[in-house]
Each structure stands twice: as structure tokens, then as C-alpha cells.
Amino acid sequence: MSGHSKWSTIKRKKGKTDAERAKVFTKIGREMTVAVREGGPDPATNSKLRDLIAKAKSNNVPNENIDRVIKKAAGGQDKNDYETITYEGYGPSGVAVIVECLTDNRNRTASDVRHYFDKFGGNLGTPGCVSFLFSQKGIIVVEENIPDEEKVMEDIVEAGADDYKIEDGVLEITTDPNAVHDVREALEGMGYQIASAEAEQVPATYTRLENPDDLVKMGRLLENLEDNDDVQNVWHNLENEEDLPE
């Protein structure tokens, strides 16, 4: 999650190579496996799975890949026992970072995450050390075919969303984290093209990095965390994410 604009994060992820995009589906695939085990393989009756399918498709994952993961999970062929673990810590110059993981090996994941923080100028903290700086919100992003602002205002009220902002030609809609699914479907029914729709950890305050070395280290920290198969999401309160080196 970007400090002040979700769009900068999306642009950075869109620029990834095919190999890096394959990692994105590995992560979504794990989430799908857990969702199927918890709620069954039918997206019509499993809203979590339905949301993950939409997420996979927005990341250009082929339908056959999605079907393969669902069938494998439903048939019990994926024997891995995944658990959710959240780590909290600080990046360079005190940037707050939350790392959400889905892992089948707690010790491996903890070791990897600690190593990244230590290597790139940060430190892993204790549970609760930075989470108080964040609140969970539903964030829905629309990047194309945005109607005029008066129409946007009418539509988000009808869809049940809470608020919105338009920045750099991108519409970012805020809603209750438990209402993301319903609001996304309502907006899609109105013709909106959704770039992403997820419950996210949104910071209340931000930290700006000015030192070029800190920006390099923060970029490397995020890159290594996001490239780790066990890491599902990384949230932070860096204000100027757009200044991170490519």
C-alpha cells in the first residue's frame, strides 16, 4: 500500500517481469487454496474465492491456471498446511511496515523476514509495535473510464461505499473492509473497470524519506519482501513511494 496513493504501488507492480508476475499468482494460489478449504470450491457460494478469482483475473492470470488451483485444493492434492502470520517492524529512518504472510513453515518465514529487515536498514519489532498506526479499510481502485465527479459521487453512495478521491486520473474508493466484495460487484454492475479491490492496512500518519541511501534500502526491503513466496501483503507508511529507485 502506498503512503498516499495506491496507484504508485499498482504502477510499480505492473512493471514487473513475467517471472515476477508468476510469483503474484503463486501468492494468490495459496489464498485460493485456503479459501477452498474453508468455504468450498464453488465461487457462487464462496465469496472469498469469488474475490480471489477476480483478483487473479485483474493480474492477467489465465482461467485454466485458476481452475487448476481450485480443483487441486478441492481434491486435497495440495497437502501444505498454511497458516497466517503477521510481522511488524521498521524500515530505514523509522518507516512503519506490516508484513502479512501465509506459510507452511513458520521458522523459515520468520528467518527470511528478519533477514530482510536487518539487511536493508530496518529492524523487526514486536507484535503491535506499528499496527496502531494503521486501520483496516476497503480500497477499490478504478484506473479507466472514470465518469465525471458528480456521477462518481452518486454511484459510490448507491454502491454503499464511504468516500473517494480522484488523483492523477485514478479513482480510489474507500469502504468498510467487510463490504469490499459487495461494493466491487455493485460498481462493476455500473460499468466501472476495477483495477484492484482489497481490504488494506491504511496508515494514519506518514514518514517521508529524503536520504537517497534510505530510499534505496527501503526499495530493496520492499522488493525482497514482495518477492518472497510466503509474503502475501506488505503495508507501510512511506509517504513518497514514487521516489523509490526503479
C-alpha positions in Angstrom: 0.0 0.0 0.0 1.4 3.3 -0.9 1.7 6.0 1.6 -0.6 8.5 -0.1 -1.6 6.9 -3.4 -2.5 3.3 -4.1 -1.7 4.0 -7.7 2.0 4.2 -7.3 2.0 0.7 -5.9 0.0 -0.6 -8.8 2.2 1.0 -11.3 5.3 -0.5 -9.7 3.7 -4.0 -9.7 2.6 -3.6 -13.3 6.2 -3.0 -14.3 7.3 -6.4 -13.1 8.7 -9.1 -15.4 6.8 -12.2 -16.3 8.7 -14.2 -13.7 7.8 -11.7 -11.0 4.1 -11.8 -12.1 4.2 -15.6 -11.9 5.1 -15.1 -8.2 2.0 -13.0 -7.8 -0.1 -15.9 -8.9 1.7 -18.2 -6.6 0.6 -16.0 -3.7 -3.0 -15.7 -5.0 -3.0 -19.5 -5.5 -2.1 -20.1 -1.8 -5.0 -17.8 -0.8 -7.3 -19.7 -3.1 -6.3 -23.0 -1.6 -7.1 -21.8 1.9 -10.4 -20.2 0.7 -11.5 -23.5 -1.0 -10.6 -25.5 2.2 -12.6 -23.1 4.3 -15.6 -22.4 2.1 -15.7 -24.9 -0.8 -14.8 -24.8 -4.5 -17.9 -23.0 -5.8 -17.4 -19.3 -6.2 -21.2 -18.8 -6.3 -21.4 -19.8 -2.6 -17.8 -18.8 -1.5 -17.5 -15.0 -1.7 -13.8 -15.1 -0.6 -13.0 -17.4 -3.5 -15.0 -15.2 -5.9 -13.0 -12.2 -4.8 -9.7 -14.0 -5.3 -10.7 -15.2 -8.8 -11.4 -11.5 -9.7 -8.0 -10.6 -8.2 -6.3 -13.3 -10.3 -8.0 -12.1 -13.5 -7.1 -8.5 -12.8 -3.5 -9.8 -12.7 -3.9 -11.4 -16.1 -3.9 -15.0 -14.7 -5.3 -17.4 -17.4 -8.6 -19.1 -16.5 -7.0 -22.6 -16.8 -4.5 -21.7 -14.1 -7.3 -20.6 -11.8 -9.3 -23.7 -12.4 -6.3 -25.9 -11.8 -5.6 -24.5 -8.4 -9.3 -24.7 -7.4 -9.5 -28.4 -8.5 -6.2 -29.3 -6.8 -7.4 -27.7 -3.5 -10.9 -29.3 -3.7 -9.4 -32.7 -4.4 -7.0 -32.5 -1.4 -3.9 -32.7 -3.7 -2.3 -29.7 -2.1 -1.0 -31.2 1.2 0.6 -28.0 2.5 -0.9 -26.7 5.8 -0.8 -22.9 5.5 -1.1 -20.5 8.5 -1.4 -16.8 8.6 1.3 -14.8 10.4 1.8 -11.1 10.6 5.1 -9.4 11.4 5.7 -5.7 12.3 8.8 -3.6 12.1 10.6 -0.5 10.9 12.3 0.2 7.7 15.1 2.9 7.2 14.5 6.0 9.3 11.5 4.5 11.1 9.2 3.8 8.2 6.4 1.6 9.7 6.0 -1.8 8.0 3.4 -4.6 8.4 4.1 -7.9 6.6 1.3 -10.4 6.2 2.4 -14.0 5.4 0.7 -17.3 4.5 3.2 -20.0 5.1 3.7 -23.7 5.6 6.9 -23.2 7.5 6.8 -20.6 10.3 10.6 -20.9 11.1 11.6 -20.3 7.5 9.4 -17.3 7.1 10.4 -15.7 10.3 14.1 -16.1 9.5 13.6 -14.7 6.0 11.6 -11.6 7.1 14.1 -10.8 9.9 17.0 -11.1 7.5 15.4 -8.6 5.1 14.8 -6.0 7.8 18.4 -6.4 9.2 20.0 -6.3 5.7 18.2 -3.2 4.5 18.5 -0.8 7.4 15.4 -1.7 9.4 14.5 -3.9 12.3 11.8 -6.4 13.1 9.7 -5.4 16.0 7.2 -7.0 18.4 3.5 -7.6 17.6 1.6 -4.3 17.9 4.7 -2.0 17.6 3.4 -0.3 14.4 -0.1 -1.7 13.8 -1.6 1.0 16.0 -0.6 3.5 13.2 -2.9 1.7 10.7 -6.5 1.0 10.3 -8.1 -1.6 8.0 -10.2 -0.2 5.2 -11.5 -1.5 1.9 -9.8 0.2 -1.0 -11.2 -0.1 -4.6 -9.2 1.4 -7.4 -10.5 2.4 -10.8 -8.0 3.5 -13.5 -10.0 3.7 -16.7 -13.3 5.2 -17.9 -13.9 7.3 -14.8 -17.1 9.3 -15.2 -17.5 12.9 -14.1 -17.2 13.6 -10.4 -20.9 14.2 -9.8 -21.7 10.8 -11.3 -18.9 9.2 -9.1 -20.5 10.7 -6.0 -23.9 9.3 -6.9 -22.5 5.9 -7.8 -20.4 5.4 -4.6 -23.4 6.3 -2.4 -25.6 3.8 -4.3 -22.9 1.1 -4.1 -22.6 1.6 -0.4 -19.0 3.0 -0.3 -17.8 5.5 2.3 -15.6 8.0 0.4 -13.5 8.6 -2.7 -10.7 10.7 -4.2 -9.5 11.2 -7.7 -5.8 11.7 -8.1 -3.6 11.6 -11.2 -6.6 10.3 -13.2 -7.2 7.4 -10.9 -10.3 6.9 -8.7 -9.7 5.5 -5.2 -12.8 4.4 -3.3 -12.9 3.7 0.4 -15.3 1.4 2.1 -15.8 -0.8 5.1 -13.3 -3.7 4.8 -16.1 -6.2 5.1 -18.1 -4.6 2.3 -15.4 -4.7 -0.4 -17.0 -7.6 -2.2 -20.5 -6.1 -2.4 -19.2 -2.6 -3.3 -16.9 -4.0 -6.0 -19.7 -6.0 -7.6 -22.1 -3.1 -7.4 -19.6 -0.8 -9.2 -18.8 -3.4 -11.8 -22.5 -3.6 -12.5 -22.4 0.1 -13.1 -19.7 -0.3 -15.7 -16.6 0.6 -13.6 -13.4 -1.3 -14.5 -11.8 -2.3 -11.2 -8.0 -2.4 -11.1 -7.9 -3.7 -7.5 -10.3 -4.3 -4.6 -9.0 -5.4 -1.2 -9.1 -4.8 2.5 -5.9 -3.0 3.3 -4.0 -1.5 6.2 -4.1 2.2 5.7 -1.7 4.4 7.7 -2.9 7.4 9.8 0.4 9.1 9.6 3.3 9.0 7.1 7.1 9.1 7.1 8.9 10.8 4.3 12.4 9.6 3.2 14.8 12.3 1.8 18.1 10.5 2.1 18.9 8.7 -1.2 20.5 5.8 0.6 17.4 5.3 2.8 15.3 5.3 -0.4 17.5 2.6 -2.0 17.3 0.5 1.2 13.6 0.9 1.5 13.1 -0.1 -2.1 15.2 -3.2 -1.6 13.4 -4.1 1.6 10.0 -3.9 -0.2 11.3 -5.7 -3.2 12.7 -8.6 -1.2 9.6 -8.9 0.9 7.3 -8.9 -2.0 9.4 -11.4 -3.9 9.2 -14.0 -1.1 6.5 -16.6 -1.8 5.4 -16.7 1.8 4.6 -12.9 1.9 1.1 -12.0 0.8 1.0 -8.3 1.5 3.3 -5.6 2.7 1.8 -2.4 4.1 3.9 0.7 5.0 3.6 4.4 5.8 6.2 5.7 3.4 4.8 9.0 2.0 6.9 9.3 -1.1 6.9 5.8 -2.6 7.1 7.3 -6.1 10.7 8.4 -5.2 11.9 4.8 -4.7 14.5 3.9 -7.3 13.4 1.5 -10.1 
